[in-house]
Amino acid sequence: MSSKDKNSAKVLIVEDNPGDILLIQEVLGESEGHFNLSITKDGAEAMDYLTNKRQEYPLNLPDAVILDLNLPKKNGREILANIRSDEKLKELPVIIFTSSDAEEDIMICQYLNVIKYYKKPIDFDEYVNTIKAIEKSIENIIESKNNSIIH
């Protein structure tokens, strides 16, 4: 993926932990080119953001969402269900990045068509590697989107 493609990739991070936000920003910022990152810190703020972007102009929507499940005000499962039930948001690619490895959470997310489900590792190096895997997933989303536009 060229830097130009990455520069145009808009990513919404829905995360309430400042440490996690900082690490995600650092790792994604180290990549060749930068993603255009937006951050919301709770579920209600995330839905407000997506609803406003959808109403402003659909092309303002993010290319991907990195979503934590354990959030204040509205949890990630509720956000995901809201996204999938909204006609203009339902195709939005969502990547889960959460501390939960509960089977019920994984099954709900699979049912609601998440792109990937990543459990947050405790080990720092594994954590960084997981964010790099998320980055690769976003690159694949953008590449797939670009290919579908071209063909």
Order of alpha helices (4+ residues) and beta strands (2+ residues): alpha-beta-alpha-beta-alpha-beta-alpha-beta-alpha-beta-alpha
